């Protein structure tokens, strides 16, 4: 990848990460509910997720998943199962305090 394309890609990722959305809402909610320390962990988690997606797209994971529909389906259903698990845990927790640190 040439430097010009890489710079455009990095700029797009930076702008998409900085716009208000679910990540910002999550960090603000954690900050208001649990304080500054918990928001630092939320920010680190959101940042590492963005970096992981950036690295995956830069290495061509999208092309691999487009070439292999079975792998894409497996990854999609694994994500669905994980989100269901998180939803059940959140439902059972009913907004209780989370211990950090």
N, C-alpha and C positions, 0 to 999 in steps of 0.2 A: 504494500500500500504506500502510495507516495505521501509526502508530508502535507501537501495541500488537502488531500482527501481525509487524512487523519485529523487535521486541525478542524475541518468542517464537522466531522463526526464527533470529536471531543466537544466542540461548541454546542452542537445539538443536544448531546447528553447533559451538558452543564445547564442549558436552558430548561430542558425537560425536568431536571432534578430540582431546579430552583422555583418552579411554578407551584402555586398552592395546589395541593391534592391530598391523597390519602396519607402519604408520608408526613407531610407537614401537620395534618390534622392529628395523626397519631402522636407525634412529638409534642405538640401543644397540649393535647389531652394528658399525656404522661406528666408533663411539666406542671400543669395546674393541679392535677390530682395527687402526685407523689413527690413533687419537688424537683430541684435542679439535678440532683444526682441520678435519678431515674431517667430524666430526659437525656442525659449524656449517654446512657446505655441505649436508649431508643434511637438517638442520632447515629451512634456508631453502628447499630444494626441496619438502619436504613441506608447509610453510606456503604456498608459492606455489600448489601444487596445490589445497589446500583453498580458498584465496581464489578461484582460477579457477573451481572448481566452485560456490562460493557465488555468484559474479557471474553465471555461466551460468544457474543455477537462478532467480536473482532477475530476470533479464531474460526469462525465459520460454522457455528453450531446450527444456525438457521438453514444453511444449505444441506447439512447432514440430515436434519429432521425433515426437510422437504423431500429428500431423496428416499427416506425410509418411513413410510406411513405407519408401519407397525411400531417402530420406536417412538414416533410422535404420539400415537394412541396410548402406549404404555406410560409415557411421561405425563400425558394429560390426566389419565386415570389415577396415577400416583399423586398428582397435585390435588385432584378432587378428594381423594381419601385423606390427605393431610389437612385440607381445609375443613372437612367434616370433623376430624379429630379435634382441631382447634375450636370449632364451634361448640362441640360437646363439652370441652373443657371450660370454655367461657360461660356456657349455660349453667354448668354445675357450680362454677365459682361464684356466680351471681354478684360480681362486682366487688369481691373482697379485696382487702389490701394485699399487695404483692411484696414479699420481702426482697430487697435488693442489697447485694453486697455481703 
